[in-house]
């Protein structure tokens, strides 16, 4: 007896409940069998439909038109049907099939009956034209179904038609006028394939948006559009710009004037910011620790410095920064402070002295009005921290302080179960720890705060890409160091970007993972 089953890989019988070889696909075999039966049936009973389907498939593949063009043959068939009447149309469509069935039903040998089929085919001029009215309608529907089931395997893209070109032109004109706000979010570009808006909704932005590019100015443009859309929607807006110039402040002021939103500009000198003055000792110490840049300092050094500040810092009166600076200076000048690390205190004293010498020092305690983030969130104000034209280290300290203060406010609101209609934009976010930004993004999702982060730094973008919901890459992505082999391949592909500076790529994780390419930007 021969071995019918010699190896486990040879078990292809359906009795074993599975098909082992990788080149056998039951679903595809079934689809191919049904297609052969359909073609054979149409070849015998609906020849005109089969011919028109072949012509429609050829025209669609060559022209790359959208399936909407199939309405033309369907409309022509419908008009023809209305002219000749439904009875004449159905009689003509089934005439050939009835003739074939009548000849096959005659008595006599089968070969004799089949021998008369060529004679029937030779009279096609009499029965084929009668099939055309219904054949146009049926062929259009059949071609649409074939295109629907083979859409993934087709590979090519549709050619943009006149309607798509008109849409793109209209949307480009509106975006050049600055109309970036949509009903539920912001338009960041135009989908060149469909001619529709490429939008980011506020619901999606609440889980974090990362705007990145190889050029910091290009990365800032996407965040700027979201910021201006937030002002147009009368959200509470907090802008921390570490790379911008006065032009960004002017555009924000113009949008606030248009929307009637109250604006507080930190860099203009008309408002001061001192969250330490009204904070308790524990919160003030937390804000100071978050504001400083610790570099290679270990966790133990940070913990000892925080403990010392909490124990020694009295409730600030007046200028809270001056009190912290004086305390750090006194502590660093006397070695052996109980419960404190001398190196950590020297780091704090040095950075506070650098902040005191910067142009920002006079803005921290002097001004006509106070910037209070709690009031900003409650009254839907717009506050702009333009920190890009001054010293780098003090600007980074203020940016980290604002983020830490905002995290404290959002954490309090999250504990109460409340939500804010707020947008936060951090331009040049690489100076802030990714861990702190991750906490801000998570709080934004729980409190209804849209967090937008812009950076051109590869390390920061790679760390933040996994923590946000949307990644917008404009032009080429940030330059990846050749020696960086730790980044996952998926993150590398996401941040690679395109070769065109006017094209935006959007990667989304929720509500459905997706990737939008060919998003043309015009601003």
N, C-alpha and C positions, 0 to 999 in steps of 0.2 A: 504494500500500500504506500503510495507516495506521500511525502510530507506536504500537506496543504498549508500548514502554518509552520514555517521554519524559524522565524524570529519575531520578537514582539513588534518590530517596525512593519512587518508584513500584514498585520491584522487590519485589513481594510474592509472586512465584511461588516454590514450593519448589525449583525448578530452580536458583535462585541461592544456595541453602543458607542463607538467612537471611530474616528478616522485618523490614524496615526501619522501618515506621511504629510509633510508640511505643504506639499503642492496640491493637495486635494481639498476642495472647498465645496461642501454640499450646497450651500446657498447659491454660489455662483453657477454650479452645474444646473440647479433648478431654474435659475433665471435664464441661463442659456437655452435650456430645453423649451421653456415657455416662449422665448423669443423666436425659436425655430418654428414652433407650432403657429404662432401669430403670423409670421411671414408666409408660411405655407398656406394658411387659411386666406390671407389677403391675396395671395397669388392666384388662388382659385376663384374666390368670390368677390374680392374688392380690389381689382387691379389698379383702378385710378387712385384709390387712397394710398396704396403702396408707392406708386410713382410720385405722387405729390409729397409724401413723407420724405422720400429720398432727395427730392429737389429742395425741400425746406431745410433738411439737415445740411446739405451742401452749401446752400446760401448762408445759413447761420454760422457755419464753421469758417467760411471764407470771409464774410463781412464782419463777424464778431459783433453783430447787433444784439441788443437785449431781447429777451423773449417777448417783449411787448409788441414787436413787429408782427407776430403771428396773429394779432387781431385783424390785420389787413386781409389775409386769405379767409379768415373766419367771417369777417364782415361781407366780403365778396360772395361767399357761399350763402350767407343768410339773405342778402339782397336777391340773389338768383332764385333762392327758394321761395321768396315772397312773390316773385314775378310769375314763375311757372306753377306755383301751387304745391302744397305738400304731397298730394296724391301722386302727381306726375313725377315729383322728385324721388319719392320712395319706390315707385314702380321702376323708374330708370335705374336706380341704384342696385336693386335686387334682380334686375333682368338677367344678367349674366349668371348669377348664382342659380336662379331657377332653371335656366337652360341646362347648366351642368348637372344639376340634381335630376332633371327629367331624363337626360340621356343615360346617367348612371343607374336609374331605376328601371330602364327597359329590360325586358327579358332577353336572354341570350348569353353567350360567353362573355367573361369580363374583358378579355383582350379585344373583342369586337366592339364593346362599348367604349373602352379607352381609346380605340383607334379613331373614333369620331371627334375626340377633343381637339385635334389640330384643325378640323373643319370649323369648329365653333370659334377657335381663336382667330381663324382667318377672317371672320365676319366682325372684327372688333369695331369697325367703323359704325356699325349699327347699334351696338349696345354700350360701348365705352363712354361716349359723350354724355349719356344719360346719368352716369355716376358722378359727374363733376360737381354739381351743387352740394350734395351731402359729403362728397369726398373732400372738398375744401375745408368744411367744418371739422370733420373727423380727423383729417391729416394735421390741422393746426393743433387740435387737442393732443393727438398722439405725439407730435413733435415736442410740445411743451412737457409732456410726461417724460419723454426720453431725456430731454435736457435737464429735468429736475433730478432724475436718478443718476445721471452721469456728470453732474455739476462738479463733484469733487475730483473726478478723474480727468476732467477736461484740461485743466492746467492753465489755459489762456484766460485773458480778461476781456470784458466787454469793451467795445469802442465807445467813447463818450459821444453821445448824440447832441443834437441841437439844444434840447431841454437842459442837459447837464451843463453845457457850455454857458447857457443863459443864467442858470443858477449860480455857477461859479463867478460869473461877471458881477452879478448883483450882490452876492455875499462879499466879494472882494471890495466893492465900492462901499458897502456898509462898514466893513472892518477898517478901511482907511479913514472913515469919519469917526472912528472910535466907538462904534456901537458893538461892544463885545458882550454885553449882558444879554442873557436869554431868560426865558420864563423860569427856569429852575437851576440856572448855573451861569456858565461863561463859555463863549465860543472862542476857542483857541486856534482855529484854523478851518480849512475847507477840505472835505473829503473829495479828492479829485475824481474818484471813481463814480460816485453817485451824485456829486454836486450838492451835498447837504452839509450842514454845519457839523464840525467835529467839536463836541461840547464836553465839558466836565461839569457834572451836576454837583450841587452842594452836598447832597447825600453821599456821593462817592468821595468828595473831598474831605468829609469829616473823618475818614480813615487815613488821611494823609496823602499829600501830593508831593512828589519829588520832581523838580524841574532841573535838568542838567544838560550840559553841553560842553564841548571842548573850549568854548569861548564864554567867559562869565557874563558878558553883555547879552549874548543870545539866551543864556539860561535865565537871566533876569527879565527878559521880555515876556516870557510865558507867565512868570509869577506876577509881573506888572499887570497883565491883562486880567488875571484872577483878582488882583487887588482892586482894580478899577471897577470890575463887575460887582465886587462886594460892596463898594461904596455906592454904586448905582442902586443896589438892592437895599440900601440903608442898613447894612449890618454894622455891628461894632467892629472896627478894623484897627489892628495893631501892626504897624509896619516897622521892621528892624532892618535897615539897609546899611550893610557894611561895605558895599562896593559902589554905591551910586553917587551921583553928583547932584547939583542943584536942579538939573533938568527933571529928575524924578520928583523932587519936591514940588516943582511948578505944575507938573501933570496931576499930581495928587491934589494940590490946592484947586486947580481948575475943575476937577471932577467933584470935589466937595462943594464948590460953589454952585455947580450945576444941579447937584442932588440936594442941596440945602443941609448938608451934614456938618456939624461943628468939628473944627480941625484944631488940634494941638500939635505944634511942631517943636520938637525938642531942640533941634539945632538952631532954630531961628532966635533963641534966647528969650522968647516971650513966655515960656513955661519951664518950670523946674521939676525935677523928678528925684524924690528922696523917700523911697519906701521904708528906709530904716528908722525914720523919725517916729512913725506911728506904730512900729512893730514892737512886740514884746521881745524880751531878751533871747528866748529860744528861737523865735522866727528870725530875728535880726542876725543871730549867729548862723542860722541855716542859709540865709541869703548871702552873707559875706563868704561863707565857705563855697557856695556855688559860683560866686563872682570871680574868685581867684583862680589863677591857672597854676596847677600843682605840678605839672610835668611828670617827673619820675618819682615824686613823693609817694610813699606807700600808704596803705590804708591806716596803719597804726599812727603815722605822723598826722594824717588828716584828723583822725579821731581825737588825738590828744589836743590838737589846736582847737577843734570845735568844742571840746569839753572846757578848755580854758576860757574861750570867748563867752560861752554860755554862763560860766560861773563868775567871770570878772566884769562882763559888760553890764553896766547899769542901764536902765531905760533911757534911751537917747533923748536929749532935750535940744530942740532947734535942729542943727545940722547933724544928722546921724552919721554921715561919712566922716566928719571931722572927729567925732567921738571915737569911731572905730580906728581911724588912722592914728589918733593920739594913743589909744590903748595898745595898738600893735607896736607903735614906736617905743613906748615905755617898756613893753614886755621884751622886745628884741634887744633893748639896750641893757637889760639886766639878765645875765645868765642864770640858769638854774631856777626858773620859775616853777613853782610846785604844780605838778600835774600837766605840764606843757612841754613840748619838744622845741628846743631852741632853734633848730634849723627850720621847722615849720613856721615859727613865729617870725623869723627873719625873712622868709619868703613872703609872708603876709605884709610885713612892714615895708618891704621893698616895693611891692606892687601898689600898695596904698600911697606910698610917696610918689611913685610914677603917675598915679591917677591925679594926685594933688597938683603936679606940675603940668598937667595937660590942659588944653582949652576947655575940656568938659567940666572941670572942677567948678567953675562959676555957674554952670547950668544945672548942677546937682542941688543947689540950695538957693539960687537967686532967680527970680522971675516973677512975672505978674500973676500967674496962676499955677496951681500945682497939678501935675499929672498923677492921677490916682486911677489905677487900673480897675478898681472896683466900680468907680463912677463911669469909666469908659465902657465897661461891659453893660452896666445898668442903663445908661443914657444913650447907648449906640453912638458913641463918639468915634472920631478917627484920630489916632495919635501916630505920628511919624517920627521915628528915631533915625535921622540921617547921620550915620556915623562913618561914612566912607572917606571923608576929606581930612581927617585928623590922624593923630597917632594911632598906630595899629593896636598896641597892647591895651591902652585905656579904652579904646572903642570895643575891643573884645570883652573887657571886663563889664562894661555897661550892657552889652548884648546878653551876656550870661546872666547878669542881674535881672534884666527884664524878663527873660525866659523863666528864671527861678521864681520871680514874683508872680508871673502868670500861672505857673504850675501850682503854686500855693493857692491862688484864688480859684482855679478850676477844681482843685482837689476838694476845697471846702464846698463848692457847689455840687460836685459829684457825690459827696457824702450826703447831701440833702436831697439828692435825686433831681436837681434842677438842671436846666439846659440854657445855653447862651446861643443867640444868633450872632455868631462872631466869626471873623476871619483873621488869622495870624500869618504874616509873611515874614520869613527870615531869609534875607538875601545875603549869601556868603556864609552859610550855616556851618562851614567846616571848622570855624573857630570855637564852636560849642560842642561839647561831648555828645557823641551819638547816643549814649545812654540817656542823657537828659532830654534830648530831642525825642527819643523813643517814648519816654514818659509823657511828654507833651502830646504826642500823636495819640497815645492810648487814652489820655484824658479828653482829647478833642472828640474822639469817637463816642465817649460816654456823655459828654456835655453839649454836643451839637456844634462844636468849634471846628471850622475848617482850617487845617494846618498846612501851609504851603512852604516848602523848603527849596531854596535855589543854591546850587553849587556847581563849580567846574572842577572840583577836586575829585580824583578817582577814588581815593581811600574813603572819603566821606560818602560819596555816592554809592559805593559798593556796600558799605555798612548800613546805609539807610534804605536801600532798595528793598530789602527783605522786611522792613518795618512799616512801609507805607502801602496804600492800596493802589495808587496810580503813579506811574513813572512816565514823564514826558521828556523825551530826548530830542533836542532841536539840533539839526545838522549832525555833525560828527560828535560822538560821545566824548567824555573826558579821556584824556590820554592815559592808557594803562601802562604802568611800569613793566618792562620786559621781565624783571625778576619776580614779579608778583604771580606766584603759582597757587596761592591759597584761595583765590576767588573762584567760585563755582562757575562752570561753563554756562549755566543758565543766566547768571548775573552778567557775565561777560557779553553774552549775546544780547541781553536786554539793553545794556549801556553802550553798545557799539554804535548805534545811530546809523545815519545814512551819509552819503557822500555829497548831499546837496544842502547848502545852508538855509534854504527856504522851505525845508520839509521837516515836519514834526512826526515823531513816532510815539504812539500812546500804548502803554502796557497797563492792563487792568487786571486786578485779582478778584474784585467783587462788583456787582452781584454774580457776574459770570466772567471767568478768565477770558481775555481776548487781547488782540494785538491789532491796532489800526495803523496802517502805513499810508504813504502818499497823502499825508495831511499837509496841504500847502498853507503857509503862513504869509501874510501880506503886510505885517507891521513889524 
